[in-house]
Amino acid sequence: MAQRGIREYDAKSMLAKYWEEYVSKDFKYAGKVALVDPDTNMDKLANKHPWLKKEKLVVKPDQLFGKRGKHGLILLRADYADAKKWIKQRMNKETRVGKVTGKLTHFLIEPFTSHKTEYYIAIKGNRQGDIVYFSNHGGVDIESVWDTVSEIHVGVDEDVDKIDVEKQLPKDTPKENKKIISDFIKGFYKFYDNLGYTYLEINPFAIENKEIIPLDLVARIDDTSAFEHITKWGDLKFPAPFGRSLSSEEIYVKELDAKTGASLKLTVLNPKGRVWTMVAGGGASVIYADTIVDLGFKDELANYGEYSGNPNKESTYQYAKTVLELMTKEKGTKAKPKILIVGGGIANFTDIAKTFGGITMAFKEYKKKLIDAHVKIYVRRGGPNYQEGLKIMKRLGKELDLPIEVYGPEMHMTRVVPMALEGGKK
């Protein structure tokens, strides 16, 4: 499971779209939100959303970072002319947020809501299920009043409708709001649970005249569940974190991914890192990355990604070639070699020999660079036709005189990680 942040605009749009299906028909969320990027025609945007010229507005960047008010990046009670001017002054400008510097490129506009009380809600998962956090004291410093937060546990197989949420609300919950808050928590949880969210927080939200108004929202989604939720997600984007622009190689893999029914993903974490992965499967990619970090190689982990969904030979070749090009830009040494882990679980339908065929093409092309960079390769894979795939990799090692160790499903999936790293940690 790969948790990916999404824009506040997308999460609020989705929440508004499916409000009645998951949350309530008795109380509302209007879902008035507008997104501005460098290509937005502001006049056309106002035609699409007439409320922009009728209501007082809130404007803020929508680029996966918080504490926007503390950084002077929120405009309040603005009319549309002021909003346009404010955005124009900041669009594509370098801005420092904490320790990170990046360009502001996306802004969220929504109506300004005057309110007296702010509430807090968040949901995140654990091994036993999920935890809903709720407080009647929302705001930017929720950590300082954490003793006011109630925790409502929802087990893996538990029906949230059968939980007495109202009984578990904080003692200072106003009596007149207990039912609407209880109903909202249940509905909000259903939305979270049914649409592939891994973390969902509104801090704060307001309640005005039987309307819930999410003021600030943070959301992360399990991107490997796209096959299940893509219809409801629609054209959902997973933007890069603020201050991080995509490299040409990441853009190339993204383009490859768009052209195939398979899944090809690549994120470069540290281009000078020593430990590289070429992992089959979204879940396996998380497990391998976690294992590498747990073994103390967080700063050495160079990339994160996956190839899955039975990609054809050519797609796998192009993906592998991109990873090898990045990996061999910086050389290792005999004492401290570069490590490449070609891993994965036991596939259900991916033809291992076919995908390894694409990888071997890339290895042959990069033979000299792999040798010069002192790369050691560790392979662990299982699934359809895996015996032939492993034979291909073993023959390749001998043919190219490359140090390739090959293991099948008899080897625990992550056991290959300490085998690869234990001799190189200094």
C-alpha positions in Angstrom: 0.0 0.0 0.0 1.4 3.4 -1.1 -0.1 6.4 0.7 -0.2 9.4 -1.6 -1.3 12.9 -0.7 -4.0 14.5 -2.8 -5.0 18.1 -3.1 -7.5 19.6 -0.7 -9.5 20.6 -3.7 -9.8 17.0 -4.9 -10.7 15.6 -1.5 -13.4 18.3 -0.9 -14.8 17.8 -4.4 -15.0 14.1 -3.8 -16.6 14.6 -0.4 -19.2 16.9 -1.9 -20.0 14.5 -4.8 -20.6 11.5 -2.5 -21.9 13.3 0.5 -25.5 12.0 0.3 -24.3 8.5 -0.6 -22.0 8.1 2.4 -22.6 10.9 4.9 -26.1 12.3 5.1 -29.2 13.6 3.4 -30.3 15.4 6.5 -27.4 17.9 6.7 -25.3 19.3 3.9 -21.9 20.2 2.6 -22.2 22.6 -0.3 -18.8 21.7 -1.8 -18.1 25.1 -3.3 -14.4 24.9 -4.3 -12.4 26.2 -7.2 -8.8 25.3 -8.2 -6.5 27.8 -9.9 -3.3 26.6 -11.7 -0.9 28.5 -14.1 -3.2 27.7 -17.0 -6.5 28.8 -15.4 -8.5 31.5 -17.2 -9.9 33.4 -14.2 -12.8 34.9 -16.2 -14.0 31.5 -17.3 -13.5 30.1 -13.8 -16.0 32.8 -12.5 -18.5 31.8 -15.2 -18.2 28.2 -14.1 -18.6 29.1 -10.5 -20.8 32.2 -10.2 -20.5 32.2 -6.4 -16.9 33.5 -6.8 -18.3 37.0 -7.6 -21.1 36.9 -5.0 -19.4 35.7 -1.8 -16.5 36.7 0.4 -13.7 34.3 -0.3 -10.8 32.4 1.2 -7.7 31.8 -0.9 -4.7 29.5 -0.1 -2.1 27.4 -1.8 -3.2 23.7 -2.4 0.2 21.9 -2.6 0.3 19.4 0.2 1.7 21.5 3.0 0.1 22.8 6.1 0.4 25.8 8.5 -0.5 28.1 5.7 -1.8 30.7 8.0 1.4 30.8 10.0 3.3 31.3 6.8 1.1 34.2 5.7 -0.3 32.2 2.8 -4.1 32.6 3.4 -6.2 35.5 2.2 -9.5 35.9 4.1 -12.7 37.8 3.4 -11.6 38.7 -0.1 -13.7 39.6 -3.1 -12.9 38.0 -6.5 -10.8 41.0 -7.7 -8.7 40.8 -4.6 -8.4 37.0 -4.9 -7.2 37.3 -8.5 -4.6 39.9 -7.6 -3.3 37.9 -4.6 -2.9 34.8 -6.7 -1.2 36.6 -9.5 1.3 38.1 -7.1 2.3 34.6 -5.9 1.8 32.3 -9.0 5.0 30.6 -10.0 7.0 32.5 -7.3 9.7 30.8 -5.2 8.4 30.5 -1.6 10.0 29.1 1.5 7.8 27.0 3.8 9.7 25.8 6.8 12.9 24.3 5.5 11.5 23.7 2.0 11.6 26.1 -1.0 9.4 25.6 -4.0 7.1 27.4 -6.5 3.5 28.1 -5.7 1.5 26.8 -8.7 -2.0 25.7 -7.3 -4.5 27.7 -5.3 -7.8 26.8 -3.7 -10.6 29.3 -3.5 -13.8 28.7 -1.5 -16.4 30.8 0.4 -15.4 32.5 3.6 -17.4 31.1 6.5 -18.0 33.1 9.7 -18.2 30.7 12.6 -18.0 30.6 16.4 -16.8 27.0 17.2 -14.2 24.9 15.4 -14.2 21.1 15.5 -11.5 18.5 14.7 -11.8 15.1 13.1 -9.2 12.7 11.7 -9.2 9.0 10.7 -6.2 6.7 10.3 -5.7 3.0 10.1 -3.7 0.5 12.2 -3.4 -3.3 12.3 -6.6 -3.7 14.3 -8.7 -1.4 12.0 -9.1 2.3 12.1 -9.2 5.1 14.7 -11.4 8.1 14.5 -10.2 11.2 16.5 -12.6 13.9 17.4 -12.5 17.1 19.4 -14.7 20.1 20.0 -11.5 22.3 20.0 -10.2 22.2 16.4 -7.6 24.6 15.1 -4.0 24.9 14.0 -2.7 23.9 17.5 -4.8 20.8 18.1 -1.7 19.1 19.5 -1.7 21.5 22.5 -5.3 20.4 23.4 -4.9 16.7 22.6 -6.4 15.8 26.0 -9.8 17.0 24.6 -9.6 14.4 21.8 -11.7 11.3 21.9 -10.7 8.1 20.2 -13.3 5.9 18.5 -12.0 2.5 17.4 -13.5 0.7 14.4 -12.3 -2.9 14.1 -11.4 -4.5 10.8 -14.7 -6.3 10.5 -16.8 -3.9 12.5 -19.8 -2.0 11.2 -19.5 1.6 12.2 -23.3 1.9 12.3 -23.4 -0.5 15.2 -21.0 1.6 17.3 -22.5 3.9 19.8 -20.5 6.9 18.6 -22.6 9.4 20.5 -21.7 7.8 23.8 -18.0 8.1 23.0 -18.0 11.8 22.2 -16.0 14.1 24.5 -17.9 15.2 27.6 -17.9 18.8 26.5 -19.8 18.1 23.3 -22.9 20.4 23.2 -26.1 18.3 23.7 -27.8 19.9 20.8 -24.9 18.9 18.4 -24.4 15.3 19.6 -26.6 13.7 17.0 -25.3 15.7 14.0 -21.7 15.1 15.1 -22.3 11.4 15.7 -24.0 11.0 12.3 -21.3 13.0 10.6 -18.5 10.8 12.2 -20.2 7.6 10.9 -20.8 9.0 7.4 -17.3 10.5 7.2 -15.8 7.1 8.2 -17.9 5.4 5.5 -16.5 7.8 2.9 -13.0 7.2 4.2 -13.4 3.4 4.2 -15.2 3.0 0.9 -13.0 5.2 -1.3 -9.5 4.0 -0.4 -8.3 6.7 2.0 -5.5 5.9 4.4 -5.6 9.2 6.3 -8.3 11.9 6.3 -8.3 15.0 8.6 -10.5 18.1 8.8 -9.0 20.7 11.1 -11.1 22.6 11.7 -14.7 22.2 10.5 -17.7 24.2 11.5 -21.3 23.5 12.0 -23.7 26.2 10.8 -27.5 25.7 10.3 -27.3 22.0 9.7 -24.4 22.4 7.3 -20.9 21.0 7.8 -18.2 23.2 6.5 -14.7 21.7 6.2 -12.3 24.6 6.5 -8.9 22.8 6.2 -8.6 19.2 4.9 -5.7 16.8 4.6 -6.0 13.5 2.7 -3.9 10.6 1.7 -5.1 7.7 -0.5 -3.9 4.2 -1.2 -2.9 4.6 -4.8 -2.6 0.8 -5.3 -6.4 0.5 -4.8 -7.0 2.4 -8.0 -8.4 -0.7 -9.7 -11.2 -0.8 -7.1 -11.9 2.9 -6.8 -10.9 4.6 -10.1 -14.4 5.0 -11.3 -15.4 7.1 -8.3 -12.0 8.8 -8.1 -12.2 10.0 -11.7 -9.2 11.8 -13.0 -7.5 12.0 -9.6 -4.0 13.5 -9.6 -1.2 12.6 -7.1 1.0 15.8 -7.0 4.6 15.8 -6.0 5.3 17.1 -2.5 5.9 20.9 -2.3 9.4 21.8 -3.3 10.0 18.7 -5.3 9.8 18.8 -9.1 9.7 15.6 -11.1 13.0 14.6 -12.8 13.0 13.8 -16.5 13.3 10.1 -15.7 10.2 10.3 -13.4 8.3 12.1 -16.1 9.3 9.5 -18.7 8.1 6.6 -16.5 4.9 8.5 -15.9 4.4 8.8 -19.6 5.1 5.0 -20.0 2.6 4.3 -17.3 -0.1 6.3 -19.2 0.4 4.2 -22.3 0.0 0.8 -20.8 -2.7 -1.0 -18.8 0.0 -2.1 -16.4 1.4 0.0 -13.6 4.9 1.6 -13.8 5.8 3.9 -11.0 9.1 5.7 -10.1 10.1 8.2 -7.4 13.7 9.2 -7.0 14.4 9.7 -3.3 18.2 10.2 -3.4 19.9 10.1 -6.8 23.2 9.5 -5.0 21.9 6.7 -2.9 23.5 3.3 -2.9 20.5 1.0 -2.6 18.2 0.8 -5.6 15.1 -1.3 -6.1 13.2 -2.7 -9.1 10.2 -4.2 -7.4 7.1 -6.0 -8.9 3.9 -5.0 -7.1 2.7 -2.0 -5.2 2.4 -3.8 -1.9 5.8 -5.5 -2.3 7.4 -2.1 -3.1 6.3 -0.8 0.3 7.5 -3.9 2.1 10.9 -3.7 0.5 11.3 0.0 1.2 10.2 -0.4 4.8 12.7 -3.3 5.3 15.5 -1.2 3.9 14.7 1.7 6.2 14.3 -0.7 9.2 17.8 -2.0 8.6 19.2 1.5 8.9 19.7 2.3 5.3 17.1 5.1 5.0 19.6 7.7 3.8 21.0 5.1 1.2 17.6 4.3 -0.3 17.7 5.8 -3.7 14.3 5.2 -5.2 10.8 3.9 -4.7 8.5 2.4 -7.3 7.0 -0.6 -8.9 6.2 -2.4 -12.1 3.1 -4.5 -11.9 -0.1 -5.6 -13.7 1.8 -7.9 -16.1 3.6 -5.3 -18.2 4.9 -6.4 -21.6 8.5 -7.0 -22.4 9.1 -3.6 -24.0 7.5 -1.6 -21.2 9.6 -3.5 -18.6 12.7 -3.0 -20.7 12.1 0.8 -20.8 11.4 0.9 -17.1 14.5 -1.1 -16.1 16.7 0.9 -18.5 15.5 4.1 -16.8 16.3 2.8 -13.3 19.8 1.5 -14.4 20.6 4.9 -16.1 19.9 6.7 -12.8 21.7 4.1 -10.7 24.9 4.1 -12.7 25.4 7.9 -12.8 27.1 7.6 -9.4 29.7 4.8 -9.0 30.1 2.5 -6.0 33.4 0.8 -5.0 34.5 -2.7 -4.4 34.3 -2.1 -0.6 31.0 -0.3 -0.8 29.2 -1.5 -4.0 25.9 -0.3 -5.4 23.0 -2.7 -4.5 20.1 -3.4 -6.9 17.3 -5.5 -5.5 15.0 -7.0 -8.1 12.2 -8.2 -5.9 8.6 -9.0 -5.6 6.1 -11.3 -4.0 4.6 -14.4 -5.6 2.7 -13.1 -8.6 -0.8 -14.3 -9.5 -0.9 -13.6 -13.2 2.3 -11.8 -14.2 4.5 -13.9 -16.5 7.9 -13.8 -14.6 9.9 -15.0 -17.6 8.4 -12.3 -19.8 9.1 -9.4 -17.5 12.6 -10.7 -16.7 13.1 -10.8 -20.4 12.7 -7.0 -20.5 15.0 -6.6 -17.5 17.7 -8.7 -19.1 17.6 -6.6 -22.2 18.3 -3.6 -20.1 21.1 -5.4 -18.2 22.8 -6.4 -21.4 22.7 -2.8 -22.7 24.1 -1.5 -19.4 26.7 -4.2 -18.8 29.7 -1.9 -18.9 28.1 0.8 -16.7 26.9 -1.8 -14.2 30.4 -3.3 -13.9 32.1 0.2 -13.7 29.7 1.3 -11.0 30.4 -1.9 -9.0 26.8 -3.0 -8.9 25.7 -6.2 -7.0 22.3 -7.6 -8.0 20.0 -9.6 -5.8 16.9 -11.3 -7.3 13.9 -12.8 -5.5 10.7 -13.6 -7.4 7.9 -16.2 -7.6 4.8 -16.7 -9.7 3.8 -18.0 -13.2 6.8 -19.3 -15.1 9.1 -18.1 -12.4 11.5 -21.1 -12.8 12.3 -20.1 -16.4 12.6 -16.4 -15.3 15.2 -17.3 -12.6 17.1 -19.4 -15.1 17.2 -16.4 -17.4 18.7 -14.3 -14.6 21.3 -16.9 -13.6 22.4 -17.3 -17.2 22.6 -13.6 -17.5 25.0 -13.3 -14.6 27.4 -15.8 -16.1 27.1 -14.3 -19.6 27.7 -10.7 -18.5 30.1 -11.5 -15.7 27.8 -9.6 -13.3 27.4 -10.6 -9.6 23.7 -11.7 -9.6 22.3 -13.8 -6.8 18.9 -15.4 -7.7 16.3 -16.8 -5.3 12.7 -18.1 -5.7 9.7 -18.3 -3.5 11.5 -20.7 -1.1 13.3 -17.6 0.2 11.2 -15.3 2.4 10.4 -12.1 0.4 12.4 -9.7 2.5 15.2 -12.1 3.6 17.1 -11.0 0.4 17.3 -7.4 1.8 19.6 -8.1 4.8 21.6 -10.5 2.6 22.2 -7.7 0.1 23.0 -5.1 2.7 24.7 -6.7 5.7 28.1 -6.8 4.0 28.0 -3.2 2.9 27.0 -1.2 5.9 29.8 0.9 7.2 
